[in-house]
């Protein structure tokens, strides 16, 4: 069974940094398309950054140049390094993975339902 476990969230002042981690288990890690999504109450979940199974990254415009997605195949871990954080980055961040479906940061909420595997989320709060 596929399992994704996020960690690394917390509270940070605007301008600060955090690094989120997502440890994956239960499948051939290197074959999966993976990514980070975030959700704020009463708003649609949105894509943040994704990484194809070939290692190609894509970012939402709102985080381009501030966030970096990466993966360590040796430890089956996906990372999201977040720099220059802003209050509007405050959200619950979710790790996602799918073997067949290539993720994009601009996926609609309807398209996100096709993603097979999700973590439980980690909260990021940025205060000014």
Backbone torsions as a table, in degrees:
resi	resn	phi	psi	omega
1	UNK	NA	135.0	179.9
2	UNK	-72.7	135.7	177.1
3	UNK	-136.7	133.9	177.4
4	UNK	-124.1	127.2	-177.9
5	UNK	-126.9	114.7	179.9
6	UNK	-90.4	155.5	172.9
7	UNK	-158.4	170.6	175.1
8	UNK	104.3	-5.9	177.7
9	UNK	-70.1	170.6	179.0
10	UNK	166.4	-167.4	178.7
11	UNK	-108.2	134.9	-177.8
12	UNK	-146.4	150.2	177.8
13	UNK	-75.1	150.0	177.3
14	UNK	-53.7	137.2	-176.3
15	UNK	94.8	-12.9	-178.7
16	UNK	-83.7	-173.1	-176.0
17	UNK	-133.1	154.0	172.0
18	UNK	-145.0	155.2	172.4
19	UNK	-126.6	120.3	176.6
20	UNK	-91.4	146.7	176.8
21	UNK	-125.9	148.8	176.1
22	UNK	-137.0	109.7	179.1
23	UNK	-91.7	127.3	-176.5
24	UNK	-109.5	145.1	177.2
25	UNK	-149.4	160.1	172.7
26	UNK	95.8	3.5	178.3
27	UNK	-157.4	166.8	176.4
28	UNK	-66.9	96.7	-168.5
29	UNK	-51.2	-47.6	-172.7
30	UNK	-65.4	-11.1	-177.4
31	UNK	-91.0	-7.0	-171.2
32	UNK	-92.9	142.9	165.2
33	UNK	-82.1	134.5	-174.6
34	UNK	-135.4	161.7	179.4
35	UNK	-171.0	174.7	177.6
36	UNK	-117.8	135.6	175.9
37	UNK	-127.8	161.1	178.4
38	UNK	-140.3	155.1	-176.3
39	UNK	-142.3	136.4	174.8
40	UNK	-114.9	141.4	-179.6
41	UNK	-51.5	136.7	177.2
42	UNK	70.2	12.7	174.4
43	UNK	-127.8	157.0	178.1
44	UNK	-67.9	145.2	173.1
45	UNK	-66.2	139.8	-177.0
46	UNK	-127.9	152.2	176.5
47	UNK	-75.0	146.7	179.9
48	UNK	-115.3	-57.9	-179.4
49	UNK	-155.4	143.1	-179.8
50	UNK	-135.3	159.6	-179.6
51	UNK	-137.5	121.9	179.2
52	UNK	-72.3	168.4	-179.7
53	UNK	-69.6	-11.7	174.6
54	UNK	-95.1	0.7	175.8
55	UNK	93.7	12.2	-179.2
56	UNK	-86.3	120.4	-179.6
57	UNK	-90.6	154.2	171.7
58	UNK	-143.3	145.3	-175.8
59	UNK	-129.4	149.1	169.1
60	UNK	-67.8	148.8	-178.9
61	UNK	-57.9	-34.0	-175.2
62	UNK	-68.1	-18.0	-177.4
63	UNK	-120.0	-5.4	-179.3
64	UNK	-55.0	129.3	179.5
65	UNK	88.4	-12.7	179.3
66	UNK	-113.1	-32.5	-177.9
67	UNK	-108.9	148.6	177.0
68	UNK	-133.7	125.5	177.0
69	UNK	-100.4	140.5	179.3
70	UNK	-154.2	168.8	179.4
71	UNK	-142.6	149.7	175.9
72	UNK	-119.2	102.3	-176.8
73	UNK	-67.5	-23.7	-179.7
74	UNK	-67.4	-32.0	-178.6
75	UNK	-112.6	6.4	-179.9
76	UNK	54.9	44.0	-175.7
77	UNK	-122.9	133.3	173.3
78	UNK	-103.6	137.3	-178.7
79	UNK	-119.6	155.2	168.5
80	UNK	-135.8	106.6	175.8
81	UNK	-88.7	123.3	-176.0
82	UNK	-116.9	116.0	178.3
83	UNK	-114.9	164.1	179.0
84	UNK	48.5	48.6	-176.1
85	UNK	-65.1	146.6	-179.5
86	UNK	-121.5	156.4	177.5
87	UNK	-54.8	-32.9	-179.5
88	UNK	-72.2	-5.9	172.8
89	UNK	-82.0	-7.5	178.7
90	UNK	-60.1	125.0	-176.9
91	UNK	-177.8	170.4	166.6
92	UNK	-88.2	126.9	-178.0
93	UNK	-104.0	131.7	-177.2
94	UNK	-119.6	139.4	171.5
95	UNK	-91.1	140.4	-179.7
96	UNK	-136.9	152.7	-179.6
97	UNK	-151.9	144.3	177.0
98	UNK	-149.8	139.2	-177.0
99	UNK	-79.5	-33.0	-173.5
100	UNK	-107.2	-33.5	-169.9
101	UNK	-94.8	117.4	179.3
102	UNK	-75.9	126.3	-176.8
103	UNK	-82.2	151.3	172.2
104	UNK	-135.6	155.6	-179.8
105	UNK	-70.9	-17.6	-176.0
106	UNK	-105.0	20.3	177.9
107	UNK	-62.5	137.0	176.1
108	UNK	-71.6	165.6	177.1
109	UNK	-60.2	-37.8	178.7
110	UNK	-64.1	-45.1	179.7
111	UNK	-65.1	-34.4	180.0
112	UNK	-61.7	-25.1	180.0
113	UNK	-66.2	-17.0	178.8
114	UNK	-79.9	-16.1	-179.9
115	UNK	-71.4	128.9	-168.8
116	UNK	-80.6	-33.3	-169.8
117	UNK	-126.6	132.9	-179.2
118	UNK	-135.2	147.6	171.3
119	UNK	-86.1	-177.4	-176.4
120	UNK	-87.8	-13.4	176.7
121	UNK	98.9	153.9	174.4
122	UNK	-139.2	133.2	-173.2
123	UNK	-83.6	133.0	173.3
124	UNK	-119.0	125.8	178.5
125	UNK	-125.1	124.2	179.7
126	UNK	-115.3	120.3	-178.0
127	UNK	-110.7	148.6	-178.2
128	UNK	-92.6	NA	NA
